[in-house]
Amino acid sequence: MIKNNFDKGPEGWCSYDYHASMVADGSNIFILATWAAQGGVDNGSFIWTDHRRWSADTPERPLSILPLLCYRSWVGADPLDMRQSAVAVHLRADRLRLDGAQCFFWVHAASTRWHYTTHPLALEEGVWTANRLALAADENQWHRSWSADPGHPVALEQVLSRAESYGFSFVGFSSEVTGRLSMSQFSLTAGT
């Protein structure tokens, strides 16, 4: 089980600024989420990020914004078997302008990303909203948004069996999402 209560900080959670990654050396830009000691669920700790730290990841189809993500290697952990896992998280929107976007959970491994599109996450203005997902290894419930090798993408079952990273996305926007997204009490319970 993975549990992020954010008692001591953002615990490796970042935002992805794709446009900033267009620098000369080609490096990716990940911006650590901001930590708050109180104000989360049950007045506990939480993290937040906003539109000044994310941008549309244009290689993704459809375009995606990755406002909150965590790579297992950032916290010294191995890839994770997420088949038959359950995700629980509290999310909050503050002045979040989605412009048609929905928020999804995603997984990534072997240079392929899948979004759990049949289960959009609830976001409410100024309210901590509980979300729970049971991850199914059924490609009909997910959307493959990117692969480094489009001719040979990695199947969902394989990505879930050795997830290197996971997080939340905004997909379906007519203009880039602005505002703030906060997260409290993230947990992932492995089923296998």
Backbone bond lengths (Angstrom), bond angles and torsions (degrees), N, CA, C in turn:
res aa  C-N    CA-C-N  psi(-1)  N-CA   C-N-CA  omega(-1)  CA-C   N-CA-C  phi
1 M - - - 1.447 - - 1.521 109.94 -
2 I 1.309 114.59 139.28 1.460 121.25 174.52 1.515 106.60 -110.70
3 K 1.308 115.97 132.57 1.454 119.82 178.50 1.516 107.87 -135.99
4 N 1.327 116.33 121.99 1.451 122.09 174.81 1.523 108.28 -112.80
5 N 1.345 115.82 101.94 1.462 121.06 175.08 1.524 111.24 -94.64
6 F 1.344 115.77 -10.41 1.468 122.54 178.30 1.523 111.97 61.19
7 D 1.340 116.33 36.26 1.461 120.87 180.00 1.526 113.09 -65.25
8 K 1.338 117.00 -31.06 1.469 119.76 -175.22 1.521 113.53 -122.29
9 G 1.322 117.83 5.39 1.458 119.70 -179.64 1.512 111.10 149.83
10 P 1.339 117.57 -168.42 1.466 121.27 -174.11 1.523 115.75 -75.85
11 E 1.334 118.27 -4.81 1.464 122.84 174.01 1.531 113.29 51.16
12 G 1.326 116.12 38.79 1.465 122.36 174.51 1.518 115.39 90.44
13 W 1.321 119.69 -4.75 1.463 121.97 -178.43 1.521 110.76 -76.31
14 C 1.334 115.06 133.08 1.464 122.75 -176.49 1.529 110.93 -136.54
15 S 1.332 114.14 173.81 1.465 122.79 168.58 1.520 107.41 -109.57
16 Y 1.332 115.78 157.24 1.462 120.80 179.37 1.521 109.79 -112.99
17 D 1.326 115.67 120.18 1.461 121.78 176.74 1.521 107.90 -104.98
18 Y 1.331 115.81 94.30 1.457 120.54 -177.09 1.519 111.82 -64.47
19 H 1.332 118.17 -42.09 1.472 120.54 -177.81 1.517 111.21 -61.62
20 A 1.310 117.25 -38.35 1.460 119.78 178.65 1.515 110.97 -66.81
21 S 1.328 117.07 -20.36 1.462 119.06 -179.31 1.526 111.70 -76.92
22 M 1.305 117.29 -3.59 1.459 120.65 179.90 1.528 111.04 -83.22
23 V 1.313 117.16 24.91 1.459 122.27 177.69 1.520 109.14 -74.84
24 A 1.333 116.07 164.81 1.465 122.33 -172.58 1.528 113.50 -54.70
25 D 1.335 118.32 -37.27 1.464 118.58 -176.65 1.530 112.63 -84.72
26 G 1.336 117.84 -2.55 1.461 120.71 175.82 1.515 115.15 74.33
27 S 1.329 117.91 10.32 1.463 119.72 -178.35 1.523 110.82 -73.91
28 N 1.323 115.42 152.17 1.453 121.81 176.42 1.523 109.31 -82.04
29 I 1.337 116.12 151.53 1.453 120.92 178.41 1.527 108.72 -114.19
30 F 1.333 115.92 115.93 1.447 123.16 175.82 1.525 107.10 -115.77
31 I 1.316 117.42 128.12 1.461 121.66 -175.75 1.521 108.40 -113.46
32 L 1.328 115.59 118.93 1.460 122.11 -177.03 1.528 110.66 -57.78
33 A 1.322 115.92 136.02 1.468 121.42 177.69 1.528 109.73 -64.65
34 T 1.318 116.18 154.41 1.462 122.18 177.26 1.525 109.21 -85.31
35 W 1.321 115.81 136.97 1.458 122.69 -177.48 1.527 110.37 -102.32
36 A 1.317 116.53 141.00 1.463 122.35 173.55 1.526 108.39 -128.43
37 A 1.329 116.99 132.70 1.472 122.09 -175.34 1.519 112.98 -72.02
38 Q 1.314 117.94 -22.85 1.464 120.74 179.61 1.515 109.94 -149.59
39 G 1.333 114.55 165.56 1.458 120.17 -178.34 1.513 112.86 109.38
40 G 1.343 117.07 -7.76 1.461 121.27 177.43 1.523 111.15 -81.86
41 V 1.313 116.48 -162.10 1.463 121.72 177.19 1.527 108.76 -58.32
42 D 1.329 117.00 134.77 1.471 123.14 -176.67 1.532 111.54 53.92
43 N 1.339 115.87 31.66 1.462 124.93 -179.14 1.528 112.72 60.49
44 G 1.337 116.87 23.89 1.455 121.79 177.49 1.520 112.05 -83.15
45 S 1.311 115.04 -171.92 1.462 122.51 -179.34 1.520 110.72 -73.00
46 F 1.334 115.62 157.10 1.455 121.16 175.92 1.520 109.28 -157.37
47 I 1.329 115.70 170.81 1.462 121.27 175.25 1.522 108.79 -123.93
48 W 1.324 115.27 159.04 1.457 119.40 176.83 1.530 110.37 -149.00
49 T 1.317 113.66 160.67 1.459 122.30 175.39 1.515 107.79 -147.49
50 D 1.326 116.24 165.98 1.461 118.86 178.46 1.527 110.92 -145.44
51 H 1.330 115.50 179.20 1.461 122.43 -172.15 1.532 113.97 -62.53
52 R 1.314 118.88 -14.61 1.469 120.30 176.02 1.522 111.57 -74.73
53 R 1.352 117.51 -7.54 1.467 121.97 -176.24 1.523 113.29 -116.20
54 W 1.331 118.23 -5.71 1.463 120.54 -179.15 1.512 110.14 -128.02
55 S 1.319 115.54 160.71 1.466 121.85 173.06 1.523 107.73 -152.43
56 A 1.335 115.21 164.93 1.465 120.48 -179.32 1.521 110.02 -64.03
57 D 1.317 115.13 132.86 1.464 122.35 176.51 1.529 105.94 -88.53
58 T 1.327 116.33 92.20 1.462 121.37 -169.72 1.528 115.65 -66.46
59 P 1.328 121.47 -22.45 1.472 117.19 173.53 1.524 113.69 -69.74
60 E 1.332 117.43 -17.95 1.468 120.88 -179.62 1.527 110.09 -71.73
61 R 1.330 116.59 144.81 1.461 122.65 176.46 1.505 109.78 -127.10
62 P 1.338 120.37 113.07 1.458 124.35 -3.34 1.528 110.85 -71.61
63 L 1.338 116.05 170.15 1.463 120.58 178.28 1.519 109.39 -50.69
64 S 1.313 115.93 140.26 1.460 121.45 179.90 1.520 108.97 -132.25
65 I 1.306 115.45 150.40 1.461 122.54 168.78 1.517 105.59 -113.05
66 L 1.328 116.86 135.16 1.467 122.28 -179.03 1.533 108.34 -112.54
67 P 1.349 117.08 81.47 1.470 119.65 -174.06 1.524 114.42 -72.27
68 L 1.331 117.70 -30.65 1.465 120.82 179.39 1.523 109.05 -138.20
69 L 1.332 115.38 125.05 1.455 120.28 179.98 1.512 110.16 -150.24
70 C 1.325 114.67 158.39 1.460 121.20 178.89 1.524 108.99 -142.16
71 Y 1.329 116.17 127.20 1.459 121.96 172.92 1.523 107.82 -94.93
72 R 1.314 117.18 131.10 1.461 122.19 179.99 1.525 111.34 -56.09
73 S 1.329 117.05 -39.26 1.467 120.76 -178.02 1.525 112.17 -64.20
74 W 1.330 118.06 -25.33 1.464 120.75 179.58 1.522 112.15 -65.43
75 V 1.321 116.76 -25.86 1.462 120.49 -179.56 1.533 111.15 -109.58
76 G 1.344 115.36 20.01 1.461 121.13 176.41 1.510 114.05 69.84
77 A 1.337 117.26 26.71 1.463 120.79 -176.91 1.530 110.89 -112.59
78 D 1.311 115.78 153.90 1.458 122.96 177.31 1.522 110.29 -78.80
79 P 1.337 117.65 164.60 1.468 119.99 172.53 1.528 110.06 -53.94
80 L 1.320 115.52 155.31 1.454 122.14 -171.35 1.521 110.41 -118.66
81 D 1.324 116.50 139.65 1.463 121.33 172.75 1.523 107.48 -83.70
82 M 1.342 116.30 109.68 1.459 121.46 -176.36 1.524 112.80 -105.24
83 R 1.338 117.26 8.85 1.461 118.99 176.40 1.518 109.17 -62.48
84 Q 1.321 115.95 135.33 1.464 123.64 179.66 1.524 112.49 57.69
85 S 1.335 116.80 31.08 1.463 121.14 177.75 1.518 110.83 -91.03
86 A 1.316 114.89 163.78 1.467 121.85 175.59 1.517 108.81 -120.71
87 V 1.322 116.03 136.50 1.460 123.07 177.67 1.526 107.89 -112.95
88 A 1.322 115.89 134.75 1.465 121.67 173.36 1.524 107.27 -131.20
89 V 1.315 116.19 134.72 1.467 120.30 -178.22 1.519 109.35 -157.49
90 H 1.313 115.22 149.65 1.467 121.76 171.54 1.528 106.87 -108.47
91 L 1.325 116.34 126.64 1.459 122.62 178.44 1.521 109.21 -120.64
92 R 1.337 115.71 152.69 1.464 121.12 177.45 1.522 109.28 -141.62
93 A 1.307 116.20 138.50 1.459 123.05 175.90 1.522 109.24 -103.96
94 D 1.325 115.92 137.80 1.462 121.23 173.93 1.529 108.07 -132.31
95 R 1.346 114.76 111.83 1.462 121.71 -176.86 1.532 110.59 51.25
96 L 1.322 115.31 37.35 1.461 121.50 -178.40 1.532 108.85 -85.22
97 R 1.330 116.08 116.18 1.462 122.30 177.94 1.523 107.20 -101.24
98 L 1.319 115.90 105.11 1.470 121.47 -173.58 1.527 113.31 -83.56
99 D 1.303 118.96 -24.33 1.469 122.78 -178.34 1.524 111.74 46.42
100 G 1.329 115.45 49.64 1.456 121.59 176.07 1.513 115.22 91.23
101 A 1.328 118.00 -7.05 1.467 121.05 -177.25 1.522 111.44 -73.09
102 Q 1.320 114.66 153.66 1.452 122.71 168.22 1.521 107.31 -116.84
103 C 1.320 115.46 157.85 1.459 121.49 179.44 1.526 108.47 -104.39
104 F 1.347 115.63 131.17 1.458 121.60 -178.68 1.526 110.99 -129.68
105 F 1.322 115.86 156.07 1.460 122.59 167.84 1.526 107.40 -87.25
106 W 1.327 117.92 145.58 1.462 121.35 178.54 1.527 110.10 -139.16
107 V 1.343 114.32 161.93 1.468 122.18 174.32 1.524 108.44 -131.72
108 H 1.326 115.08 154.26 1.462 121.33 -176.86 1.533 109.30 -142.69
109 A 1.328 115.82 137.35 1.466 122.50 173.00 1.516 107.57 -162.83
110 A 1.317 115.95 152.70 1.463 122.58 174.89 1.538 111.06 48.71
111 S 1.333 115.40 42.03 1.471 122.84 176.75 1.526 113.41 58.98
112 T 1.330 116.94 37.69 1.466 122.96 174.98 1.530 108.43 -139.92
113 R 1.361 116.14 134.03 1.469 120.92 179.60 1.527 110.12 -117.54
114 W 1.340 115.38 135.83 1.460 123.73 176.40 1.523 108.91 -122.84
115 H 1.356 117.68 132.16 1.468 124.70 176.54 1.528 108.74 -104.37
116 Y 1.322 116.85 136.35 1.466 122.66 -179.23 1.534 108.83 -83.30
117 T 1.322 116.36 76.11 1.463 122.54 -167.66 1.528 115.16 -76.68
118 T 1.312 118.65 -16.26 1.467 118.65 177.66 1.528 111.67 -81.64
119 H 1.330 116.88 -2.41 1.462 120.83 -179.16 1.532 110.92 -132.07
120 P 1.359 117.19 72.64 1.469 118.65 176.48 1.528 110.53 -62.84
121 L 1.318 115.16 146.71 1.463 121.18 -177.60 1.524 110.46 -91.05
122 A 1.317 115.89 145.48 1.462 121.53 -179.86 1.524 110.32 -81.41
123 L 1.326 115.13 134.67 1.460 122.95 175.37 1.526 107.67 -130.91
124 E 1.336 116.47 130.63 1.456 120.29 177.47 1.521 109.33 -127.65
125 E 1.310 115.36 144.00 1.457 121.92 179.96 1.528 110.59 -63.61
126 G 1.343 116.09 118.64 1.453 122.39 174.06 1.509 116.27 67.21
127 V 1.343 117.74 13.11 1.465 121.92 -176.35 1.531 109.37 -127.84
128 W 1.332 116.77 133.91 1.462 120.59 173.72 1.526 108.21 -74.13
129 T 1.319 116.75 117.58 1.460 122.08 -177.10 1.519 109.52 -111.67
130 A 1.335 116.73 124.61 1.462 122.03 179.48 1.525 109.57 -77.43
131 N 1.328 115.84 133.65 1.460 123.19 176.04 1.520 108.34 -127.55
132 R 1.335 115.92 136.81 1.464 121.19 177.39 1.517 108.73 -134.23
133 L 1.324 115.32 134.37 1.459 121.67 -179.56 1.516 109.88 -131.42
134 A 1.316 116.91 138.51 1.458 122.77 168.58 1.523 105.27 -105.20
135 L 1.334 117.52 113.62 1.457 121.59 -174.62 1.526 110.82 -76.19
136 A 1.300 115.74 119.10 1.466 122.01 178.41 1.523 108.88 -102.60
137 A 1.316 117.43 137.66 1.470 121.97 179.08 1.530 110.30 -86.99
138 D 1.315 115.88 48.56 1.459 123.14 -178.42 1.526 108.16 -113.99
139 E 1.332 117.26 110.08 1.458 121.05 -176.41 1.526 112.63 -59.96
140 N 1.323 119.09 -20.72 1.461 121.55 177.15 1.530 111.90 -68.81
141 Q 1.338 117.63 -17.17 1.457 121.63 -179.86 1.524 112.97 -98.57
142 W 1.318 116.66 -3.93 1.461 122.46 -176.14 1.529 109.62 -123.11
143 H 1.332 115.45 166.99 1.462 121.30 173.56 1.525 108.56 -130.18
144 R 1.329 115.98 126.30 1.465 120.45 175.40 1.526 107.50 -81.80
145 S 1.319 117.06 113.81 1.460 121.49 -175.09 1.523 113.53 -96.93
146 W 1.334 116.68 -18.82 1.463 118.50 -176.01 1.518 110.14 -162.21
147 S 1.332 113.81 145.44 1.455 121.76 170.57 1.523 107.47 -148.79
148 A 1.315 116.84 136.82 1.459 120.60 177.50 1.518 110.61 -64.04
149 D 1.329 116.82 -25.76 1.461 122.50 177.17 1.532 108.02 -122.87
150 P 1.351 117.37 85.05 1.465 119.92 -175.26 1.523 114.06 -57.23
151 G 1.316 118.01 -26.78 1.456 120.97 178.53 1.511 113.69 -75.19
152 H 1.338 117.13 -18.66 1.468 122.52 -178.83 1.533 110.61 -140.89
153 P 1.334 117.75 61.38 1.465 118.66 179.62 1.526 110.94 -68.28
154 V 1.310 115.17 156.39 1.455 121.06 179.82 1.534 108.73 -83.96
155 A 1.310 116.36 133.90 1.469 122.40 -179.27 1.525 110.99 -64.88
156 L 1.317 116.14 152.78 1.459 121.99 -179.03 1.525 112.06 -55.43
157 E 1.314 117.55 -45.91 1.474 121.20 -179.14 1.528 110.80 -54.23
158 Q 1.332 116.71 -43.24 1.463 120.69 179.69 1.524 111.55 -68.47
159 V 1.339 117.14 -40.60 1.463 120.41 179.02 1.521 109.98 -63.25
160 L 1.332 117.07 -46.71 1.457 120.16 179.08 1.532 112.01 -63.90
161 S 1.311 118.12 -32.49 1.471 120.97 -176.64 1.524 112.91 -73.16
162 R 1.329 118.01 -17.24 1.469 120.63 179.28 1.535 110.98 -147.32
163 A 1.318 116.30 52.99 1.461 122.10 -177.24 1.528 110.98 -60.69
164 E 1.315 114.93 125.07 1.467 122.23 178.17 1.521 111.26 -91.68
165 S 1.336 115.88 -29.95 1.459 120.75 178.85 1.518 109.54 -152.56
166 Y 1.316 115.13 165.03 1.460 122.39 -179.69 1.516 107.20 -158.82
167 G 1.322 114.70 165.10 1.456 118.09 179.62 1.509 111.56 171.74
168 F 1.323 114.28 -156.30 1.452 122.14 -175.33 1.522 109.35 -124.48
169 S 1.330 115.02 146.31 1.458 120.18 -177.80 1.514 110.50 -131.96
170 F 1.329 114.70 158.49 1.454 123.02 166.36 1.517 106.40 -111.19
171 V 1.325 116.94 126.65 1.461 122.50 -178.09 1.526 108.45 -136.07
172 G 1.339 116.68 140.50 1.458 121.48 175.05 1.515 114.18 97.30
173 F 1.318 118.70 15.53 1.464 122.19 -178.34 1.532 110.84 -80.28
174 S 1.350 115.23 150.30 1.460 120.43 175.76 1.531 111.18 -91.39
175 S 1.321 117.23 -23.17 1.463 123.42 169.43 1.524 106.05 -145.82
176 E 1.340 116.46 159.66 1.463 119.02 -172.65 1.525 112.61 -55.11
177 V 1.310 114.82 137.77 1.460 122.73 179.80 1.529 109.41 -65.32
178 T 1.333 115.87 135.16 1.460 120.41 176.24 1.522 109.32 -124.75
179 G 1.320 115.57 161.86 1.458 121.76 -179.21 1.510 110.99 113.59
180 R 1.314 115.41 -157.34 1.465 120.83 -174.16 1.521 110.99 -127.22
181 L 1.334 115.56 139.41 1.464 123.35 174.70 1.519 107.88 -119.71
182 S 1.342 116.25 129.38 1.464 121.49 179.34 1.522 109.58 -120.10
183 M 1.340 115.03 152.50 1.469 121.18 -179.20 1.530 109.45 -135.96
184 S 1.334 115.00 138.41 1.458 122.43 177.06 1.524 108.29 -138.06
185 Q 1.316 116.97 144.80 1.465 124.30 173.26 1.538 113.38 50.65
186 F 1.326 116.54 67.38 1.461 121.78 174.13 1.524 108.87 -87.25
187 S 1.331 116.52 135.65 1.470 119.20 172.96 1.517 109.86 -143.89
188 L 1.297 114.77 148.92 1.460 122.64 176.78 1.525 106.31 -134.05
189 T 1.319 115.30 119.99 1.458 121.30 -179.82 1.508 108.37 -108.51
190 A 1.316 117.58 117.16 1.457 122.34 -178.38 1.509 110.27 -73.37
191 G 1.347 114.79 141.10 1.454 120.06 -178.91 1.514 113.15 -100.74
192 T 1.355 117.54 -15.89 1.465 119.44 -179.84 1.505 111.22 -121.40
